[in-house]
Amino acid sequence: MDVLHEEYLEADAAGKKLLEKRYGKHMILKAVERKSTEWLETNTQQCPNCNASIQKDGGCNKMICRKCNKYFCWLCFAVLSTENPYDHFKDISSVATNIFYFLIVLQDVERR
């Protein structure tokens, strides 16, 4: 199916029509859907509140879901307080804080 997906994407309009006739439009759509699902599984995480797919492309670990507008932590996926979302990152008992400090220490060790 991966080959079919690639061939379909690279084809011009006439080539796409030919592939649809040969394999059936349903099979083409299944191949495209499967590739899309694989991309989502590899490149996104789910919002802990509504399960919407979210991609992080930079910035801090305080995230906001554009579907449900909940704040959450990218490191541990805890839903954060709307009033004080950064309190989570100051709490020394939170998983996120411990992961963050571990990564800082690890970077420091690697630099030496």
Beta strands, then each sheet from edge to edge (+ up, - down):
strand 1: 45-46
strand 2: 53-54
strand 3: 62-64
strand 4: 71-73
sheet 1: 1+ 2-
sheet 2: 3+ 4-
end
